[in-house]
Amino acid sequence: MSKKLACYFLILFSGFTLAMPKISIKHQRTADDYAQIQVVNEINLPLICHVAIDGHKIRFQLKPHNASKWYKATDKRFNYEHFSVWCDYLSLHPEYQKTK
């Protein structure tokens, strides 16, 4: 009986550790034909995110239910596939929290 209970807690706990925040990503092109990306936070918690393209990484905080500004590629040859986006809960990364 205790093995089943231990297994249950292990499965339940592993599900929580793999949970990622819900975001949506928008892509578009600027008037001068550069690729752009925007990240939207769809949960009620602040996030820490980064957008990367061609080795350039931009880190920013994203407030609950808000969108980031548009981030533009550095070259017209880049498209939406060249962007990399990562977001996680700000509470898990205290080194990025702003001090008051």
N, C-alpha and C positions, 0 to 999 in steps of 0.2 A: 504494500500500500504506500509506503513512504517513497519508493522509487517512482511510482506514478505521480505523486505529488511533486517530487523534485523535478521530474520531467516537465510537468505542467508549468511550474514556475520558471524553468529554464526557457521554455518556448515563449512564455508570456514576456519575460524580461528581454529576450533577444529581439522580440518584435518592437519593443519600445526603443531599444538602442539603435535600431535601423530606421526609425521614423525620421523622415526629412520634412522640412517645412514645405507647405504648398505655395508654389510660385507659378507665375505664367510669364512667358517670354514673348515679346513682340519684336518683329524685324521689319525694317523698311529701308528705302534708299532716300538719300537727301536729294535736293534739287540738282546738286552737282555730281550725282551718281556715286556717292560713298555709301557703303552699307552701314546701318545703324542698328542698335539693339537697346531694348528697354526691359527692365525686370519689374514685375508687379508682385507685391507681397499680398497674398490672399488670406492671411491669418491675422489673429488679433495679438500678435507678439512681435517685438522688433527683431530684425534679422541683421546679420553681418553677411555681406555678399562681396564677390569680386567678379569682374568681367575681364577676360583676357583675350588678347588677339596679337599674334605675331610676337610673343614674348613680353608684351606690355600688359601689366596687370593693374587694374584700378580697383581699390577696395573702398567700400562705402557701407554706411548703415542705412537700413530701409525700415521706415516706420510702419506700424500696422495698417493694412489696407491702403497702402500708398504705392505709387510707381516711382521708379528711379528716373533720373533725367536720361535723355537719349545719349548713348555713347557711340561715337563715330569711328569707323576704321581709319587707318592711316594711309591706305592705298586703295585705289578704285578697283583693283583686281580681287580684293577680298569680298566674300559674300557671307551669308548667315552661317554657313558651315564652318567658317574659320573662327567664330567666336566660341569661347568657353565661359560658362557661367557656373558659379558655385554659391550657395547660400546655406547658412546654418543659423540656429537660434543664438541670438546675442548673449543670452544668459550662460551659454556654454563656453563663451570666449571672453572672459572678463578683461583680458589685455586690450580689447578693442572698445571697451565701454568708455565713454567720455566722463571725465571727472568734473564735478561742479565746484 
